[in-house]
Amino acid sequence: MSGKPTLAKNLSLDDPLQFIKGVGPKRADLLKKINLEIV
């Protein structure tokens, strides 16, 4: 095992930031206030 993190899902540039590990809906709302909504 190499110790590198693996993604459960391949993200595309059109995916909402909410679905990145560690972001979630609350942080996504904060990021939206500074116009960050998608990967």
C-alpha distance matrix in Angstrom:
0.0 3.8 5.8 8.1 10.5 11.4 15.0 16.5 19.4 20.2 22.9 26.0 28.5 30.9 28.8 30.1 28.4 28.6 25.6 23.2 21.1 23.2 26.5 28.2 31.9 33.5 31.7 32.2 35.9 36.0 34.3 36.8 39.6 38.5 38.2 34.4 33.8 31.3 28.0
3.8 0.0 3.8 5.5 8.8 10.4 14.2 16.5 19.0 19.2 21.5 24.4 26.5 29.2 27.3 28.7 26.8 27.4 24.6 21.8 19.9 22.0 25.1 27.2 31.0 32.4 30.2 30.7 34.4 34.2 32.3 34.9 37.6 36.2 35.9 32.2 31.9 29.4 25.9
5.8 3.8 0.0 3.8 6.4 9.0 12.7 15.1 17.8 18.4 20.3 23.4 25.4 27.9 25.7 26.6 24.4 24.7 22.2 19.3 17.0 18.7 22.0 24.2 28.0 29.1 27.0 27.8 31.5 31.1 29.5 32.3 34.8 33.6 33.5 29.8 29.6 27.5 24.2
8.1 5.5 3.8 0.0 3.8 6.4 9.9 12.9 15.1 15.2 16.9 19.9 21.7 24.4 22.4 23.6 21.4 22.2 19.6 16.6 14.9 16.9 19.8 22.2 25.9 27.2 24.9 25.3 29.1 28.8 26.8 29.4 32.1 30.7 30.5 26.7 26.5 24.1 20.7
10.5 8.8 6.4 3.8 0.0 3.8 6.8 9.7 12.0 12.6 14.1 17.4 19.3 21.7 19.3 20.2 18.2 18.6 15.9 13.1 11.2 13.5 16.4 18.6 22.3 23.8 21.7 22.0 25.7 25.7 23.9 26.4 29.2 28.1 27.7 24.0 23.5 21.2 18.0
11.4 10.4 9.0 6.4 3.8 0.0 3.8 6.5 8.8 9.6 11.8 15.2 17.7 19.8 17.4 18.8 17.4 17.8 14.6 12.4 11.1 14.2 16.6 18.3 21.8 23.8 22.0 21.8 25.6 26.1 24.1 26.2 29.3 28.4 27.6 23.8 22.8 20.2 17.1
15.0 14.2 12.7 9.9 6.8 3.8 0.0 3.8 5.2 6.4 8.4 12.0 14.8 16.4 13.9 15.4 14.4 14.7 11.3 9.6 9.1 12.7 14.5 15.7 19.0 21.4 19.8 19.1 22.8 23.7 21.7 23.4 26.7 26.1 25.0 21.2 19.8 17.1 14.3
16.5 16.5 15.1 12.9 9.7 6.5 3.8 0.0 3.8 6.9 9.3 12.9 16.0 16.9 14.0 15.5 15.1 14.6 10.9 10.4 9.8 13.5 15.0 15.4 18.4 21.2 20.2 19.3 22.9 24.3 22.7 24.0 27.5 27.3 26.1 22.4 20.4 18.0 15.7
19.4 19.0 17.8 15.1 12.0 8.8 5.2 3.8 0.0 3.8 6.1 9.5 12.8 13.5 10.9 13.0 13.3 13.4 9.6 9.7 10.5 14.3 15.0 15.3 17.8 20.9 19.9 18.3 21.8 23.5 21.5 22.3 26.0 25.7 24.0 20.5 18.2 15.4 13.3
20.2 19.2 18.4 15.2 12.6 9.6 6.4 6.9 3.8 0.0 3.8 6.7 10.1 11.5 9.8 12.6 13.0 14.1 10.8 10.3 12.0 15.7 16.0 16.8 19.2 22.1 20.6 18.8 22.3 23.7 21.2 22.0 25.6 24.9 22.9 19.4 17.4 14.0 11.5
22.9 21.5 20.3 16.9 14.1 11.8 8.4 9.3 6.1 3.8 0.0 3.8 6.8 8.1 6.4 9.2 9.7 11.4 8.6 8.2 10.9 14.2 13.8 14.7 16.7 19.6 17.9 15.7 19.1 20.5 17.8 18.4 22.0 21.3 19.2 15.7 13.6 10.3 7.8
26.0 24.4 23.4 19.9 17.4 15.2 12.0 12.9 9.5 6.7 3.8 0.0 3.8 5.3 5.5 9.1 10.4 12.8 10.8 10.8 14.0 17.0 15.8 16.8 18.2 21.0 19.2 16.5 19.6 21.0 18.0 18.0 21.5 20.6 18.0 14.9 12.8 9.0 7.0
28.5 26.5 25.4 21.7 19.3 17.7 14.8 16.0 12.8 10.1 6.8 3.8 0.0 3.8 5.6 8.3 9.4 12.6 11.7 11.5 15.0 17.3 15.6 16.9 17.9 20.3 18.2 15.3 18.1 19.1 15.8 15.6 19.0 17.7 14.9 12.0 10.4 6.6 4.8
30.9 29.2 27.9 24.4 21.7 19.8 16.4 16.9 13.5 11.5 8.1 5.3 3.8 0.0 3.8 6.5 9.1 11.6 11.1 12.1 15.8 18.0 15.7 16.2 16.5 19.2 17.7 14.3 16.7 18.4 15.4 14.4 18.0 17.3 14.2 11.7 9.1 5.7 6.2
28.8 27.3 25.7 22.4 19.3 17.4 13.9 14.0 10.9 9.8 6.4 5.5 5.6 3.8 0.0 3.8 6.5 8.3 7.4 8.8 12.4 14.7 12.6 12.8 13.3 16.3 15.1 11.9 14.7 16.6 14.0 13.5 17.2 17.0 14.4 11.5 8.5 5.5 5.7
30.1 28.7 26.6 23.6 20.2 18.8 15.4 15.5 13.0 12.6 9.2 9.1 8.3 6.5 3.8 0.0 3.8 5.3 6.1 7.9 11.5 12.9 10.0 9.9 9.9 12.7 11.6 8.2 10.8 13.0 10.7 10.1 13.9 14.2 11.9 9.1 5.8 4.3 6.1
28.4 26.8 24.4 21.4 18.2 17.4 14.4 15.1 13.3 13.0 9.7 10.4 9.4 9.1 6.5 3.8 0.0 3.8 5.4 5.6 8.9 9.7 6.9 7.9 8.8 10.9 8.9 6.2 9.6 10.8 8.4 9.1 12.7 12.6 11.2 7.7 5.7 5.0 5.4
28.6 27.4 24.7 22.2 18.6 17.8 14.7 14.6 13.4 14.1 11.4 12.8 12.6 11.6 8.3 5.3 3.8 0.0 3.8 5.6 8.0 8.4 5.4 4.6 5.5 8.3 7.4 5.1 8.4 10.5 9.3 10.0 13.4 14.2 13.3 10.3 8.1 8.3 9.1
25.6 24.6 22.2 19.6 15.9 14.6 11.3 10.9 9.6 10.8 8.6 10.8 11.7 11.1 7.4 6.1 5.4 3.8 0.0 3.8 6.3 8.3 6.8 6.4 8.4 11.5 10.7 8.8 12.2 14.1 12.7 13.5 17.0 17.5 16.3 13.0 10.6 9.4 9.1
23.2 21.8 19.3 16.6 13.1 12.4 9.6 10.4 9.7 10.3 8.2 10.8 11.5 12.1 8.8 7.9 5.6 5.6 3.8 0.0 3.8 6.2 5.7 7.3 10.2 12.4 10.6 9.5 13.3 14.2 12.4 14.1 17.3 17.1 16.3 12.7 11.3 9.9 8.2
21.1 19.9 17.0 14.9 11.2 11.1 9.1 9.8 10.5 12.0 10.9 14.0 15.0 15.8 12.4 11.5 8.9 8.0 6.3 3.8 0.0 3.8 5.7 7.4 11.0 12.7 11.1 11.3 14.9 15.5 14.3 16.5 19.4 19.4 19.2 15.6 14.5 13.5 11.9
23.2 22.0 18.7 16.9 13.5 14.2 12.7 13.5 14.3 15.7 14.2 17.0 17.3 18.0 14.7 12.9 9.7 8.4 8.3 6.2 3.8 0.0 3.8 6.2 9.8 10.4 8.6 10.0 13.2 13.3 12.7 15.4 17.8 17.9 18.4 15.2 14.7 14.6 13.4
26.5 25.1 22.0 19.8 16.4 16.6 14.5 15.0 15.0 16.0 13.8 15.8 15.6 15.7 12.6 10.0 6.9 5.4 6.8 5.7 5.7 3.8 0.0 3.8 6.8 7.6 5.4 6.2 9.6 9.9 9.3 11.7 14.2 14.6 15.0 11.9 11.2 11.7 11.4
28.2 27.2 24.2 22.2 18.6 18.3 15.7 15.4 15.3 16.8 14.7 16.8 16.9 16.2 12.8 9.9 7.9 4.6 6.4 7.3 7.4 6.2 3.8 0.0 3.8 5.8 5.8 6.0 8.8 10.3 10.6 12.0 14.7 16.0 16.0 13.4 11.9 12.7 13.1
31.9 31.0 28.0 25.9 22.3 21.8 19.0 18.4 17.8 19.2 16.7 18.2 17.9 16.5 13.3 9.9 8.8 5.5 8.4 10.2 11.0 9.8 6.8 3.8 0.0 3.8 5.6 4.9 6.2 8.8 9.8 10.3 12.7 14.8 14.8 12.9 11.0 12.7 14.2
33.5 32.4 29.1 27.2 23.8 23.8 21.4 21.2 20.9 22.1 19.6 21.0 20.3 19.2 16.3 12.7 10.9 8.3 11.5 12.4 12.7 10.4 7.6 5.8 3.8 0.0 3.8 5.4 5.2 6.6 8.9 10.0 11.4 13.6 14.6 13.1 12.3 14.7 16.1
31.7 30.2 27.0 24.9 21.7 22.0 19.8 20.2 19.9 20.6 17.9 19.2 18.2 17.7 15.1 11.6 8.9 7.4 10.7 10.6 11.1 8.6 5.4 5.8 5.6 3.8 0.0 3.8 5.3 5.0 6.2 8.5 10.1 11.4 12.6 10.6 10.6 12.7 13.7
32.2 30.7 27.8 25.3 22.0 21.8 19.1 19.3 18.3 18.8 15.7 16.5 15.3 14.3 11.9 8.2 6.2 5.1 8.8 9.5 11.3 10.0 6.2 6.0 4.9 5.4 3.8 0.0 3.8 5.4 5.0 6.0 8.8 10.2 10.2 8.1 7.1 9.4 11.1
35.9 34.4 31.5 29.1 25.7 25.6 22.8 22.9 21.8 22.3 19.1 19.6 18.1 16.7 14.7 10.8 9.6 8.4 12.2 13.3 14.9 13.2 9.6 8.8 6.2 5.2 5.3 3.8 0.0 3.8 5.5 5.0 6.7 9.3 9.8 9.2 8.5 11.7 14.1
36.0 34.2 31.1 28.8 25.7 26.1 23.7 24.3 23.5 23.7 20.5 21.0 19.1 18.4 16.6 13.0 10.8 10.5 14.1 14.2 15.5 13.3 9.9 10.3 8.8 6.6 5.0 5.4 3.8 0.0 3.8 5.4 5.4 7.3 9.2 8.8 9.7 12.9 14.7
34.3 32.3 29.5 26.8 23.9 24.1 21.7 22.7 21.5 21.2 17.8 18.0 15.8 15.4 14.0 10.7 8.4 9.3 12.7 12.4 14.3 12.7 9.3 10.6 9.8 8.9 6.2 5.0 5.5 3.8 0.0 3.8 5.3 5.4 6.6 5.2 6.7 9.7 11.4
36.8 34.9 32.3 29.4 26.4 26.2 23.4 24.0 22.3 22.0 18.4 18.0 15.6 14.4 13.5 10.1 9.1 10.0 13.5 14.1 16.5 15.4 11.7 12.0 10.3 10.0 8.5 6.0 5.0 5.4 3.8 0.0 3.8 5.3 4.8 5.0 5.3 9.1 11.8
39.6 37.6 34.8 32.1 29.2 29.3 26.7 27.5 26.0 25.6 22.0 21.5 19.0 18.0 17.2 13.9 12.7 13.4 17.0 17.3 19.4 17.8 14.2 14.7 12.7 11.4 10.1 8.8 6.7 5.4 5.3 3.8 0.0 3.8 5.5 7.3 8.9 12.6 15.2
38.5 36.2 33.6 30.7 28.1 28.4 26.1 27.3 25.7 24.9 21.3 20.6 17.7 17.3 17.0 14.2 12.6 14.2 17.5 17.1 19.4 17.9 14.6 16.0 14.8 13.6 11.4 10.2 9.3 7.3 5.4 5.3 3.8 0.0 3.8 5.7 8.7 11.8 13.8
38.2 35.9 33.5 30.5 27.7 27.6 25.0 26.1 24.0 22.9 19.2 18.0 14.9 14.2 14.4 11.9 11.2 13.3 16.3 16.3 19.2 18.4 15.0 16.0 14.8 14.6 12.6 10.2 9.8 9.2 6.6 4.8 5.5 3.8 0.0 3.8 6.1 9.1 11.7
34.4 32.2 29.8 26.7 24.0 23.8 21.2 22.4 20.5 19.4 15.7 14.9 12.0 11.7 11.5 9.1 7.7 10.3 13.0 12.7 15.6 15.2 11.9 13.4 12.9 13.1 10.6 8.1 9.2 8.8 5.2 5.0 7.3 5.7 3.8 0.0 3.8 6.2 8.2
33.8 31.9 29.6 26.5 23.5 22.8 19.8 20.4 18.2 17.4 13.6 12.8 10.4 9.1 8.5 5.8 5.7 8.1 10.6 11.3 14.5 14.7 11.2 11.9 11.0 12.3 10.6 7.1 8.5 9.7 6.7 5.3 8.9 8.7 6.1 3.8 0.0 3.8 7.1
31.3 29.4 27.5 24.1 21.2 20.2 17.1 18.0 15.4 14.0 10.3 9.0 6.6 5.7 5.5 4.3 5.0 8.3 9.4 9.9 13.5 14.6 11.7 12.7 12.7 14.7 12.7 9.4 11.7 12.9 9.7 9.1 12.6 11.8 9.1 6.2 3.8 0.0 3.8
28.0 25.9 24.2 20.7 18.0 17.1 14.3 15.7 13.3 11.5 7.8 7.0 4.8 6.2 5.7 6.1 5.4 9.1 9.1 8.2 11.9 13.4 11.4 13.1 14.2 16.1 13.7 11.1 14.1 14.7 11.4 11.8 15.2 13.8 11.7 8.2 7.1 3.8 0.0
